[in-house]
Amino acid sequence: MIITSSRHPGWLSNTFLLADRPGGPAVMIDSGGPLEPIAAQIEAHDLTLTHVLCTHHHYDHIAHNGDYQRRYGCQIGGHPRERSLFGELDVELEDGDTLSSGGLEIRALHIPGHTLGQLGFVVNDERVFTGDTLFRGSVGGTRGPGHTTFEDLRHSILEVLMKLPAETIVHPGHMDDTTIGEEWESNPFIRNWRGLDEADGRRCTAFGRPAELIVDARDYDDGRKCFVRFLDDGQLDVVPGSRVQREG
């Protein structure tokens, strides 16, 4: 399998190019990374780009959709619940839908929470592209544009992604790869949700509201990501650490 990537230096978002062999068809997952390194690999391997598959509609993941479509005539694929947010969507992919590219079999997983139409893509049952649902050592937030709920996010991670084989390679939407097994054992959010690690328990203020801090962990960008419970209504949320002020 040919798999190469580019990463935006500011957003830290990944673009992935996949093909089963030189001279054949190829697909791309997300388009927020720099275009020219991907274009160079398409040319070097004599690939025909047929699809850009989008994990979700946030700009740091779709920035070059139009550029790829104009250059290569490829189709843009994503979840229909975000059709109006993409601007252009040629192929609608729902949970369980499959797409073949040469010898690659790509299966869509609907993993909402970070956004309502968030998709993951399982390739040849060997690797999964998780967008902004699961990162190495962290998880997606539930405060971005088009988000749904923490309950959706937890279900997407525990009941969908964590059901994949432990050896499955995880390619997140930002920064470094990991595996399902590594995240099951060491991701601090997943460990808390599994009942392995106790809540932090400190009082804090999140988005100006009093809250209990449950998990405070390093995020993919070396900042912090926090799992909190708001004290006024009991709502659970995964939020940027920059929006949390800890008491004491």
N, C-alpha and C positions, 0 to 999 in steps of 0.2 A: 504494500500500500504506500502511495505517496501522500504524505501529510506535511504541510508546511504552514507557517503562520507569520503574521505581522502584528505588532502591538503599538498602539498609539502612545506616544511618550507622555502625554498629559493625562488622558483619560485612563490609560493602562488597559484599554479594551482590546480584546483579541479578535483577529480575523483568521479563519482557518481555511485552507485549500486542501481538498481531498480528491484523490483519484486512485483507481486500482492498478494503473500501469501507464507508462509513457505512451503518447499517441492516442489516448482514449478520451472519453468524457470525464468531466470533473464537476464537482459542486463546491460551493463556498458556504461557510457558516458565518454569518454576520459580516458587516462591511465597515466597521469603525476604524480598523487599523489602517496604516498607510497603504495606498493602492499599489505603488510602483514595485515594491518587493514581491507582491503577489503576481502582478503582471509579468515580472521577470521569470517567475517560476512557471507560469502558464506557457510562456514562450520556450523556456529551456526544456520542458518536458513535452512540448508539442500537444498541449491539452486543449480540449474544446469545453469551455465553461458553459454549462447548460442551466444551472440554477444558483441563485443566492438564497439560502435558507436562513430566515431571520428568527432568532430566539424571541425577540420582542421589539417593540416600536421605539424604544428610547434612542435618541439621536446618536449617542456614542456607539451604537450597534448597527445603525443603518445609514451612516453618513455618506457612503459611496455607492448606495444602491443604484442611483441613477447613472453614475459614472460607469459602473460595470455593465449596466444594461445597454447604454449607448455604445460602449466599446465592443461588447461581445454578443449583444442580442440575446442575453440570457433572461430567464424568467425569475421573478421574485416570488418567494413562497413564505407564508406565515399563517398564523391562526386567524380564522375569520372574525373572531371577536375583536381583533385589532385592525380590521381592514381599513376603517375610516382614518385610523391614526398613521398608517403607513404612507398614505398618499397614492401608492400604486401597489397592487397585489395581484399577481397573475395566477398563482396556485394557492388554494386554500388547503391547509393541512390541519386535521383534527387528530385527537388522541387515537393512536393505533394505525393511522394511515402510513403507508410505506411508499417509498420512491426508490427506484433502481437506477444506478449510474455505473455502467460497466459491471464489474463484479462486486460493487458495493450495494448492500441492502440497508437502506436508511429508514428507521422507524421513528415516527413522531410521538413524543410524550407530552401531554398537557400537564404542566406543572405550575399552576397559578399561585399567586401570592405577591410576588414582586410586581407583576402586572397580571391583568385578567386573562390575557392570551399567551402567557409565557409558554414557550415550547422548549423541550429538550430533544436531542436527536441521538438515537442509538445506532451505531454503525457496525454492521456485521456481528452484533452481539459481543463486541470486544471493547468498545469505548463509547462514552456518552458525552455529549456537549451540553452543558447545563445552563448556559446563559448566566443570568444573575440570580439564580435560585440557590446554587451551592458553589462555594469557593473552597480553596484549600484553607482549612482552619476557620472558616466563617460561613455565613449564609447571607442571602439577600435581605434587604430591608423591605418594610411594608409601609413606606411613606412616600415613595416616588410617584410620578404621574401615572395614573391608570392602575394603581395598586388595588388589591382586594383585601384579604384579611390575614392576620397571623395564623388563624386556624387553617386557611388554605395552604400557606407556606409550610407549616409543620406537616400537614398531610402529604404535600408534594415531596417533601424530603424523606420523611419516615416511611410512608406507605407506598411511594412510587420509586424514588431513586435508591433508597436503601434496600429495596427488594431485589435490585440487580446483583449479580454475582460479585463477591468481594474483590475479585481480581480485575473488575472492569476499570479501565482507565478513564479518569474524569478530566475533561478539558473545560475549564470554567470560562465565563465570558470576560473575566479579568484575571490577569497574572497566571500563576503557575499551575501545572497539572498536579493531580493527586490520584488516588484510587478510592473506590467505594469502601473497601475494607479499612483504609487509613482513616477516612472521615468517620466511619462507624465507631472506631475505637478512640479517636483523639480529638475530633471536632468538639469544642466546649459547648456549643449549643446543642448538638445531638446528644452529648453525654448528659446534659441537664434534662433534656426531654425524655431520655431513657431512664431517668431516675438514678443515675450513677453518681452525679455530682450535685451537692446541695446548692441552693440559691445563695447568691452573694448576701442578700438581705439588707443592705444599706438603704437608707432613705436617699432620694435624689429628686431633682426637678428635671423633667423631660418636656421639651417644647413648652416650658412655662407652667407645667402642671405637676403637682406632687405625685411621686411615683416610688415604687420599690424596685431597686436594681436586682435583677435575677442573674444575668450573665453579663460580664464586661470582658470583652476579648479583643485581641488584635484583629484588624480587618485586613483585606488584601492589599490596601495601600499604605500599610503601617500606621494607619489611624486606629480608632477604636469603633467597635460595633457593640451595641447594648441591647439586651432583651429586658424589657421593663413591664411592670404591672402598674397601671395608673390607679391611684388610691381613690379617686372620686367615683369611678364607675367599674373598676376591676378589669378594664380592657387590657389585653396583652398586645405588645407591639415590639418589633425589631427596628431600632432607630440608630441614626448616626451618633457616635459617641460625642461628636462636637455639639450636639443638641442636648446633652445631659450634663447637669451640674450636680456633683456628688456632695452630700452633706458631710461635714467633718473631715 
